C-alpha cells in the first residue's frame, strides 16, 4: 500500500521508491514510464553526441577546466 504522500507524488508524475519482497523498485505513472522508455530505447547511440558535446566545450570551456584536468587518466 502507498501512503497518501506517495500516491500524490505518483499522480503528480514523480517517481516513488518502493521495495517489493526485498527488491528495490520505482513506481511512476505510465505516461512517464513510456516517455523514459522512449529515451532509453530509441536506438540512438549516445556516443554520437560526444563530438557535439566536445565542440560545445571547446567554444565555451569551463573556467574550472585546469582543476578537472589534474584528475585525467594517463594512458
C-alpha positions in Angstrom: 0.0 0.0 0.0 1.1 3.5 -0.7 1.0 6.4 1.7 -1.1 9.4 0.8 2.1 11.3 0.0 3.4 8.5 -2.2 0.1 8.4 -4.1 0.1 12.1 -4.6 3.7 12.0 -5.8 2.9 9.4 -8.5 -0.2 11.3 -9.5 2.0 14.4 -10.0 4.4 12.5 -12.2 7.1 11.9 -9.6 9.0 8.7 -9.1 8.4 6.8 -5.8 10.9 4.3 -4.5 9.4 1.1 -3.1 10.6 -2.3 -2.1 8.7 -5.4 -3.1 9.8 -8.6 -1.3 13.3 -7.1 -0.9 13.6 -5.9 -4.5 14.1 -2.2 -4.9 11.7 -0.7 -7.4 10.5 2.6 -8.7 6.8 3.4 -9.3 5.9 6.1 -11.9 2.9 6.9 -14.0 2.6 5.0 -17.2 3.0 8.1 -19.4 6.2 9.0 -17.5 7.5 5.4 -18.0 6.6 5.5 -21.7 8.5 8.7 -22.2 11.5 7.4 -20.3 11.5 4.1 -22.1 11.4 6.0 -25.4 14.5 8.0 -24.4 16.4 4.9 -23.2 15.4 2.6 -26.1 15.2 4.9 -29.1 18.0 3.2 -30.9 20.3 6.2 -30.7 23.9 5.6 -30.0 24.7 8.2 -27.4 28.4 8.0 -28.4 27.5 10.1 -31.4 26.7 13.0 -29.0 30.2 13.1 -27.6 31.7 15.0 -30.6 28.9 17.7 -30.3 29.5 18.0 -26.6 33.2 18.4 -27.1 32.7 21.1 -29.8 30.4 23.0 -27.4 33.0 22.6 -24.7 35.7 24.0 -27.0 33.6 27.1 -27.8 32.9 27.8 -24.1 35.3 26.0 -21.8 34.6 25.6 -18.2 36.8 28.1 -16.2 37.5 25.2 -13.8 39.0 23.0 -16.5 42.5 23.1 -15.0 41.1 21.6 -11.8 39.4 18.7 -13.8 42.5 18.0 -15.9 44.6 17.1 -12.9 42.4 14.0 -12.5 42.7 13.0 -16.1 43.8 9.3 -16.6 47.1 8.8 -18.2 47.3 6.0 -20.8 
